[in-house]
Every structure is written in C-alpha cells, then in structure tokens.
Amino acid sequence: MPNYFFRNKLHLSSLSALGAVSWSVYFDIPVNGWAILSVFMLTFSIYQDNRLTDDNEDSTNDPEGLKNALKHETLITYVTFYLLSFISLLIAFQFEQPAFWTTALIILIGFLYNHKCFPAFLSRQLNGARRLKDIYIVKNLTPPLDWATALVFLPLFFEGQTLSPKAWISWGYVFVCAFFVEVMWDMRDHRGDRQSGIRTIANTLSFSQTKLLLIVTSLISGLLLFYCTFIKYLPASTYFLLANNIAVIIIASLYKENEVEFMRKISDLTILLAALLFLSFGLIAAFSN
C-alpha cells in the first residue's frame, strides 16, 4: 500500500492540495475548494504522465516503476492526464481569466516537459531537444515552475486576487525548494539520465559539486528568507520555512555516489522533505493570522 501511494505520486498530489490550503490561509483569503481540487488534479495528472514518458531513463533508474506504468498506459494517458486536465480547465473557466489561463499554462508546461513534440526545425535550434526535459538547466527549472505556480498563485487567482510582492516572494521560495527536490532526484538518477542523453545539473557537474551547489544555494535562500522575516517584511511565522533549508543540507550531505541502493533509500528522504515543506506551509498559515 505505501509503495502504491508513493509510486503514483498520491503523496505529492495530496500534499500539494494541502499546501494550497495553507497558502490561502497565509494570504488571508477564503479556502476555495475548486482551487484545491484543481491543484490536486494538476499535480497528479502531470506526474502520472511523466511515469510513461521517462521510459528510456527509467529502464535503468526504476524498471519496476516503468513496468507498472506501461501496464496501465491507456488509463494514465486518457483518464489520468487528458481527462483530469480537461476537468481542471472546465473548473478554472468558471472563474476569472487569470485562473483559467494559469491553469492552461501549467498543463501546457507539463505536456511540453514530458512529450517529445517539438517540430524538427525547433529541435535543430535546440541541439536536438524534443521536449523541455531535454534542455539543459530548463529540465531542472520546469517542474518547480509548475509546482510553485499551482500552489501559490492558483488559490489567489481563483479568489480574484492580484499578485502582491508578498505573493511573489512566497512563489520564489516554493520554486527554490522544489528545485532542490528536483536536483536531489537527479543525483539519484544520474546514471540512467546520462545513458539516455539527458543533461542535468547532477550529471554535468561532479557529484561533490552538485552537493556543494545544493548546500550553498540552500544557505543563501535561507539567509534571504531570514532577512525578510527579521525586518518584518514577512510575518514571524515565516521562520518555520527555514526547517526546509536545514533538511536540504542534511539530505544532500548523506548522498554517496557509489552506493546506488543506499542513495535510493536516502532519496526517500526527499519525500520527508516534501512533507516537512508542506508542514511548514501549514505552520505559517496557522500562526500568521
């Protein structure tokens, strides 16, 4: 049962929905049930679709997971991705235009990340890249872009709110945290990605350089967050988020390049990191108003 829950990314989808609730409370806006449902469906559909489109690298990185995904290919493609994406758009259409177009953008980015759909002339300009995942650096930035936008902006747009500086700072922090998770996943999967010709930060830098990048950027983002909270630009409850920076440093430090099985087990700590991230969202929501 736990394997089913994690393999199908139900934990991330549920946590994303709860995160959207937390940010609604943090911004002192009503918790919009339709927005929360949309965040869950968008996260679930895009991550499920990704299980099918990573076939080359997952044949090395996660052969059992790929085998399970291919067994349910029709269900994942037509129900989980296309149908849930369409329902999300229908829901967003009932609200103001920013809600609809942001939902459409999240779906489009997820599709372009997963599917090799770039035309030949564009692919030639991008050194053979057929999807966003094939483009160096962009590969590590695209999922955090979708995730942060869904969690932070959709609850605001569904309630007809505009984006304040506070909203942009919050979006930036979620983006950075999601980026850390992406890079740590790529450290775990660097061999399969390299064999498939996918260039990531984790397989172009040395292993020690990638760890150093994670630790240094986590320290910098933590210090910036601390400063914005210390000068009272953000509420004192925002200090709870610093636990994520500490967790990133600890998890990255535990990674060992030559111990693949150990590293895959350690990578499960990114699940705990995600849980901690969303727990901190709940805490800042509970203590900010």
Secondary structure, DSSP 8 states (H G I E B T S, - for coil): -HHHHHHTTHHHHHHHHHHHHHHHHHTT----HHHHHHHHHHHHHHHHHHHHHTHHHHHHH-HHHHHHHHHTHHIIIIIIIIIHHHHHHHHHHTS-HHHHHHHHHHHHHHHHHHS----HHHHHHTTT--SGGGSTTHHHHHHHHHHHIIIIIHHHHHTT----HHHHHHHHHHHHHHHHHHHHHHHHTHHHHHHTT---HHHHS-HHHHHHHHHHHHHHHHHHHHHHHHTTSS-GGGGGGHHHHHHHHHHHHH--TT-HHHHHHHHTHHHHHHHHHHHHHHHHHHHH-
